[in-house]
Amino acid sequence: MTSNEIIQQIEHIFGRQPQGYMIHLINEALKDMASKKQEYTASYTTALEQYKRWYTLSDQVIDIIKVEIKDTNDRYIMIPKLTNSHKLLREDTDSGADTLT
């Protein structure tokens, strides 16, 4: 739906409105949507598998804020996020040095 279609629908229901007022409403709506999109977070859970070190992530994941593991006392323990992810990929692996790129 284009902005002109939105304006036409509003004018059909509420009558003719000043152009500046309509643009102001559209800008406010866009700002509201942008702030919600930037601040949207979601939580996901997965079952841990024995002897599995790496887990795949959904294509919808943009950023990981924290990772927690539930211990035997039903408490969540946070795993600190590494500041240098390249270091993790290069040094914390089960592959031999000759298979690293």
MIBAPA-927279 format. One record per atom (N, C-alpha, C): x, y, z. Coordinates in steps of 0.02 Angstrom, whole numbers, plus 32768, in hexadecimal, padded with zeros to 4 digits. Atoms other than C-alpha are relative to their C-alpha. Layout:
<atoms>
XYZ
...
</atoms>
This chain:
<atoms>
802B7FC68000
800080008000
802D803E8000
7FD87FC28005
804980A87FCE
7FE58036802E
80177FC97FD5
804081498030
7FC380237FE1
803B7FE08020
7FC681917FAF
7FC17FD7800D
803B80297FF2
7F5180FD7FC9
7FE980098048
80127FF57FBA
7F5881168085
7FDC80438008
801F7FBE7FFC
7F3181CF8072
7FBA7FFF7FE2
804180038020
7EA181A97FFC
7FCD7FDD802D
802E80237FD3
7E55812D8077
7FEE802B803C
800F7FD57FC7
7E6481A78108
7FD180397FEB
802B7FCA8018
7E17823380A0
7FBA7FE67FF0
8042801D800E
7D8B81BE806B
7FD77FF88040
8023800B7FC1
7D6181988120
7FF580418027
80037FC57FD5
7D87823E8177
7FFA80427FDA
80047FC28027
7D7B82BB80E8
8045801C7FF1
7FC17FE28016
7E01832A809E
8027801A803D
7FD47FEB7FCA
7E9583488113
803B80277FE2
7FC67FDA8019
7F2883C38103
803A7FD07FF0
7FCA802A8016
7FBC837880A7
80377FFA8034
7FCC80017FCC
803983A9812F
7FED7FD3803A
8018802B7FCA
7FCF835281B2
80067FB67FED
7FFD80458017
7FC682B3814A
80487FE77FFE
7FB980148002
808282B0812D
801C7FF88046
7FEB80067FBA
809E82CE81E7
7FEA7FBE801D
801980407FE7
803182388211
80277FC57FE3
7FDA8036801F
808D81C98195
80467FFC801C
7FBC80007FE3
813781FF81D8
80007FE58047
8004801A7FBC
810281DC828B
7FF67FB58000
800A80488005
80C481308259
80407FDC7FEC
7FC0801E8016
8169810B8200
80337FFF8039
7FD27FFE7FC6
81CD81428299
7FEE7FCB8033
801880327FCF
816280D38309
80127FBA7FE8
7FF08042801A
817A803C8298
804B7FF48002
7FB880088000
8236805A8289
801B7FF28046
7FE8800C7FBC
824F80638345
7FEE7FBB8018
801380447FEB
81EF7FC28361
802A7FCC7FDC
7FD8802F8026
82517F6A82D8
80477FFD801B
7FBC7FFF7FE6
82F87FA18321
80057FE18045
7FFE80187FBB
82CC7F6E83D3
7FE17FBB8008
802180417FFB
82777EC783AA
80337FCB8014
7FD780397FEC
82C27E338405
7FD37FC4800A
8025803E7FF6
828D7D7F8411
802D7FCE8024
7FDB80337FDC
82C17CED847E
7FF07FBC7FE1
80098043801B
82DC7C3E843E
80237FCE802E
7FE180357FD9
83037B9C8495
800D7FC47FD3
7FF0803D8024
83527AFD8457
801C7FCE8032
7FE780347FD4
837D7A5884A8
80497FF27FEF
7FBA800F800B
84367A3684BF
80087FB77FF0
7FF280448013
847B799A8471
80467FED8019
7FC080177FE5
8508793384BB
803580007FC9
7FC67FFD802C
85B1794E8468
7FF5802D7FC3
800A7FD18037
856F79D883F7
801780458016
7FE47FBF7FEE
85D17A7A83FB
7FDF80397FDA
801A7FCB802A
85867AE0836C
7FB87FF27FEE
804780058011
84CD7B01834D
7FF080317FC9
80127FD38036
847F7B4C82B3
7FCD8034801A
802E7FCA7FEF
841F7BF082BF
7FD1800D7FC6
80317FEE8033
83867C288261
801A80397FD6
7FEC7FC9802C
839E7C9D81CD
7FE480428019
801E7FC37FE6
83337D1C822B
802980208038
7FD77FE67FC9
83B77D3382B3
803080357FE4
7FD37FCA8014
84127DD882A1
803880098033
7FCF7FF57FCB
846A7DE88348
7FEE7FD5803C
800B80277FC3
847F7D7C83E2
8015802B803B
7FF27FD57FC7
84747DDC8484
801E7FD78039
7FE5802B7FCC
84907D4F8500
7FEB7FB87FF4
800E80488004
84947C92850E
7FFF7FE68047
8005801D7FBD
84597C3885A9
7FF37FB57FFB
800B80487FFC
845C7B8185D9
7FE07FF08043
802180147FC2
83E77B348658
80287FC88021
7FDA80347FDD
84487AD386DB
7FD27FCD8021
802780357FE2
84107A3E8741
7FD180198037
802B7FE37FCD
83C07AB187C4
7FCA802C7FE2
80327FD88025
834C7AFF8741
800F804B8004
7FEB7FBA8003
83AE7BA28745
8024800B7FBE
7FDE7FEF803E
83EB7BFA86AA
80448020800F
7FBC7FE67FF9
84A67C1A86A0
801280227FBE
7FF17FDB803C
84DC7CA08626
80477FF17FE8
7FBE8009801F
856B7C7E85AE
801380447FE4
7FEE7FBC8018
85C87D218590
800F80007FB6
7FF57FF88047
85CD7D5E84DF
804A80127FF4
7FBA7FF1800E
867C7D5C8497
800580407FD8
7FF97FC08023
86BB7E03845B
80207FF67FBC
7FDF800B8040
87217DB883CE
7FE87FBE7FE4
801C803F801A
86BA7D39836E
80317FDD7FD1
7FCF801F802D
87487D1C82F1
802F7FD38027
7FD480277FD6
87B57CDE837F
7FDF7FBD8012
8024803E7FF1
872F7C5F83AF
80027FD17FC4
8001802B803B
87237C1E82FD
80457FE47FEF
7FBD80178011
87DF7C1182E8
801E7FD28034
7FDC80257FCD
88137BC8838F
7FD57FCD8026
802B802D7FDA
877C7B7083DD
7FDA7FD37FD1
801E802C8032
875B7AE88360
801A7FBA8009
7FEC80467FFD
87647A2C8354
80297FEE7FC2
7FDC800E803E
87B27A3682A6
804A800A800A
7FB87FF77FFF
886A7A278288
801480427FE2
7FE87FBF8019
88D37ABF825D
800180027FB4
7FFC7FFF8049
88E17A8981A8
7FBC80097FDE
80427FF7801E
88247A93818D
7FE580478008
80177FBC7FF6
88147B4881C7
8012802B7FC4
7FF27FD48039
88087BCD8142
801B80428018
</atoms>
